[in-house]
């Protein structure tokens, strides 16, 4: 069995996507507007990226900064349009103001996804009860991944939580079946502890852009992560 870990890179456009694939990314997370921490990209952007690369794409379904769903009917229409364009994998996750999962909103979007695979994103890091959220969404169709830093403050603070959740997954505890995809302030220096814990999926955004978000993904930066995760 290969020990190779999954490397997912945030892409905003075709230039990012091509560079990330060239650097060795295994999958892309497609978003727009990183000032709002990543929103749904235009359907046309998805189509252009899908035509330019041949690695899997996970498309963000999120209309506004924060973790409230907002206009759920519009989110569902967006999901339907992306599915019609050929999108097969998604990223979503919504919370009520009290930090509990907004299951109605999540289920309304999932109804448009035909069982597609999806990631519950870093909303879990803002949940009032992480374990409760996991158990509440455990049986939703298509859920196979949590994107998490283990803490709202980032991976450096969340390492103990991530290690504990990886152990819970190995024990087969309810709600801990989906894969841990670690991202949010992730640094190369975090990898030894995470890999030792058995975590095998990693997500980078800013780390793929040493010159900042106003510049495109660097294939060299992605390749350095790919090498570290080989």
C-alpha positions in Angstrom: 0.0 0.0 0.0 1.3 3.4 -0.9 2.2 5.8 1.8 1.6 8.8 -0.4 -0.6 11.5 1.1 -3.2 13.5 -0.7 -2.3 17.2 -1.4 -5.2 19.6 -2.2 -4.4 23.1 -3.3 -6.7 26.1 -3.5 -7.1 27.4 -7.1 -8.8 30.7 -8.0 -8.4 30.4 -11.8 -7.0 28.5 -14.7 -3.4 29.8 -14.1 -3.5 28.5 -10.5 -5.0 25.2 -11.5 -2.4 24.5 -14.2 0.5 25.5 -11.8 -0.9 23.4 -9.0 -1.2 20.3 -11.2 2.3 20.9 -12.6 3.7 21.1 -9.0 2.1 17.7 -8.1 -1.3 18.6 -6.5 -3.6 15.6 -6.3 -6.8 17.7 -6.1 -7.9 21.3 -6.3 -10.4 23.2 -4.2 -12.0 25.8 -6.4 -13.0 29.1 -4.8 -13.2 32.8 -5.5 -12.8 35.9 -3.2 -10.3 34.8 -0.5 -10.9 38.1 1.2 -14.2 36.4 2.3 -12.3 33.1 3.0 -13.4 31.5 -0.2 -16.8 31.6 -2.0 -18.4 29.7 -4.9 -16.5 30.4 -8.1 -18.5 31.4 -11.3 -19.7 28.4 -13.3 -17.6 29.7 -16.2 -14.4 29.5 -14.0 -15.2 25.9 -13.1 -15.7 25.0 -16.8 -12.4 26.6 -17.8 -10.5 24.9 -15.1 -12.1 21.6 -15.8 -11.0 21.9 -19.4 -7.4 22.9 -18.4 -6.5 20.1 -15.9 -7.3 16.5 -15.4 -7.1 16.1 -11.6 -10.2 16.1 -9.3 -11.9 19.4 -8.5 -13.9 20.2 -5.3 -16.0 23.2 -5.8 -16.9 25.5 -2.8 -20.6 26.1 -2.2 -20.6 29.2 0.0 -22.2 32.6 -0.8 -20.9 34.9 1.9 -18.2 35.2 4.5 -19.0 33.4 7.8 -20.7 30.1 8.2 -24.4 30.9 7.9 -26.0 29.4 4.8 -27.8 32.6 3.7 -30.1 32.2 0.8 -30.5 28.4 0.7 -32.7 28.4 -2.4 -29.9 30.3 -4.3 -27.3 27.9 -3.0 -29.3 25.0 -4.2 -29.7 26.7 -7.7 -25.9 27.3 -7.8 -25.2 23.6 -6.9 -27.6 22.5 -9.6 -25.9 24.7 -12.2 -22.5 23.4 -11.3 -23.7 19.8 -11.5 -25.1 20.6 -14.9 -21.6 21.9 -15.9 -20.1 18.6 -14.8 -18.9 19.3 -11.2 -18.7 16.0 -9.3 -17.2 17.0 -6.0 -18.0 19.8 -3.6 -17.1 21.6 -0.4 -19.8 23.0 2.0 -20.9 23.3 5.6 -23.2 25.7 7.5 -23.8 26.6 11.1 -26.6 28.2 13.0 -25.6 31.3 15.1 -25.3 29.1 18.2 -22.6 27.0 16.5 -24.8 24.0 15.8 -24.9 22.5 12.3 -27.6 23.9 10.0 -28.8 20.5 8.8 -31.7 21.9 6.9 -29.4 24.1 4.7 -26.9 21.3 4.2 -29.6 18.8 3.2 -31.2 21.3 0.8 -27.9 21.6 -1.0 -27.2 17.9 -0.9 -30.5 17.2 -2.6 -29.0 18.8 -5.7 -25.8 16.8 -5.6 -27.0 13.3 -6.5 -24.8 11.7 -3.9 -21.6 13.4 -5.0 -18.7 13.3 -2.7 -18.1 16.3 -0.6 -16.0 17.9 2.2 -17.5 19.5 5.3 -15.2 22.5 5.5 -13.7 24.5 8.4 -17.1 25.4 9.8 -16.4 22.4 12.0 -13.7 24.5 13.6 -16.3 27.0 14.7 -18.8 24.4 15.9 -20.0 24.6 19.5 -19.6 20.8 19.7 -17.3 19.1 17.2 -18.3 15.6 18.3 -22.0 16.5 18.2 -21.6 18.0 14.7 -19.9 14.8 13.5 -22.6 12.6 14.8 -25.3 14.8 13.4 -24.0 14.8 9.9 -22.5 11.3 9.9 -25.2 9.7 7.7 -25.5 12.5 5.1 -25.0 11.1 1.6 -21.6 11.7 0.0 -19.7 13.1 3.0 -16.2 11.7 2.9 -13.9 14.4 4.3 -13.6 17.1 6.9 -11.3 20.1 6.1 -10.2 21.1 9.6 -7.3 22.8 11.5 -8.5 21.3 14.7 -9.1 24.9 16.0 -10.5 28.1 14.7 -7.1 29.6 15.4 -5.3 27.3 13.0 -3.3 24.0 12.9 -0.7 25.2 15.4 -3.4 25.4 18.1 -5.4 22.4 16.8 -2.7 19.7 16.7 -3.9 17.9 19.8 -7.5 17.8 18.5 -6.4 16.5 15.1 -4.3 13.8 16.7 -7.2 12.8 18.9 -9.7 12.7 16.1 -7.4 10.7 13.9 -7.2 8.1 16.8 -11.0 8.2 17.1 -11.2 7.4 13.4 -8.9 4.4 13.7 -11.0 3.1 16.5 -14.1 3.3 14.3 -16.0 5.7 16.6 -19.3 7.0 15.2 -18.9 10.2 13.2 -15.2 9.7 12.7 -15.2 7.8 9.5 -14.7 10.7 7.0 -11.1 11.5 6.1 -9.3 14.3 7.9 -8.0 16.9 5.4 -5.8 19.2 7.4 -5.6 22.9 6.4 -5.7 26.3 7.9 -2.3 27.8 8.8 -0.7 24.4 7.9 3.1 24.5 7.8 5.7 22.0 6.7 6.9 21.8 10.3 3.5 20.4 11.3 3.7 17.4 9.0 5.8 15.0 11.2 3.3 15.0 14.1 0.3 14.8 11.7 1.8 12.0 9.6 2.8 10.1 12.8 -0.9 10.3 13.8 -1.8 8.6 10.6 -3.3 11.7 8.9 -2.8 11.4 5.1 -4.5 14.4 3.5 -3.4 18.0 3.5 -4.8 21.3 2.1 -2.8 24.4 1.3 -3.7 27.9 0.0 -1.3 30.6 1.1 1.5 28.1 1.4 1.3 27.6 -2.4 1.7 31.3 -3.0 4.9 32.5 -1.4 4.5 35.9 -2.9 0.9 36.4 -1.5 -2.6 35.9 -2.6 -2.3 38.6 -5.3 0.1 36.3 -7.1 -0.7 32.9 -8.7 0.1 29.5 -7.3 3.8 28.6 -7.5 4.5 25.2 -9.0 7.8 25.1 -7.1 6.1 25.7 -3.8 3.5 23.0 -4.5 6.4 20.6 -5.5 8.1 21.2 -2.2 4.9 20.1 -0.4 4.5 17.1 -2.7 8.1 16.1 -2.0 7.5 16.4 1.8 4.4 14.2 1.5 5.9 11.5 -0.7 
